[in-house]
Amino acid sequence: MSAVCPALYRDEKGRFICEYSGSVVDPALMPCMSDFASCPIFMRHKEEGEAAVAVEKETPEAAEVVVETTYKTVELLDRLSAIESEILKLDSFWSTYEKEANETLDKWSEIREEVLLRLSSIDRMVQSLLDEDKELDSLRKLGLIEEPTYLKEKEEIKSKLDALEEERKRLAEYLERIEKEAEAHYRRVRVVAAKADIGRLKLSLMKLDQLLETGEIDQRTYDRLRAEIKKEIEKLEKLV
């Protein structure tokens, strides 16, 4: 390693100049040509130089971190925006589903009542035909009906019973199948609505208590309204 400071040089006038300080120096008095490493100017320049190098090395890394952080944030924001859009779509889908499900379930409720009435009617007709069949047997035993007529009417009754039984079977199968298929949809929309109504009615009970306490309604009116509300709550709780 040279004993001469790398910052020492002579200008055109032959003067010794310190490159670091930009001033004229006397090498005989300064450690420029001996122990320049202990020179305050050299040491300060070295520290500043090392710091600058460190900054140069760290800056790209810091910039990279910033870039990486920004990229991740942008990516997260994009994903958040996407999931928000999907959730809003779900809200829209649910609203549409709820509306159509309620309409379909209302139709099903009407048809179901008609089916149950028809099944009840079929049961009555079957019972009537069975009674008629027994009566024919009694007439035959008493000799009050001719055999050909007996056999003909027995066959007609059997044919009617078979037709009614087939009708009953098809209706009952449809009824059972659709009830199972509709149950999940019924619980999704009706139970949610029932829970909301239960909460609303319970709040009404609290308000009713307050009205009684403040004397805004009498005991008789309170008892009647409370009974009606409780009855409605119990009805809804069966759906939950």
Secondary structure by P-SEA (a helix, b strand, c coil): cccccccccccccccccccccccccccccccccccccccaaaaaaaaaaaaaaaaaaaaaaaaaaaaaaaaaaaaaaaaaaaaaaaaaaaaaaaaaaaaaaaaaaaaaaaaaaaaaaaaaaaaaaaaaaaaaaaaaaaaaaaccccaaaaaaaaaaaaaaaaaaaaaaaaaaaaaaaaaaaaaaaaaacaaaaaaaaaaaaaaaaaaaaaaaaaccccaaaaaaaaaaaaaaaaaaaaac
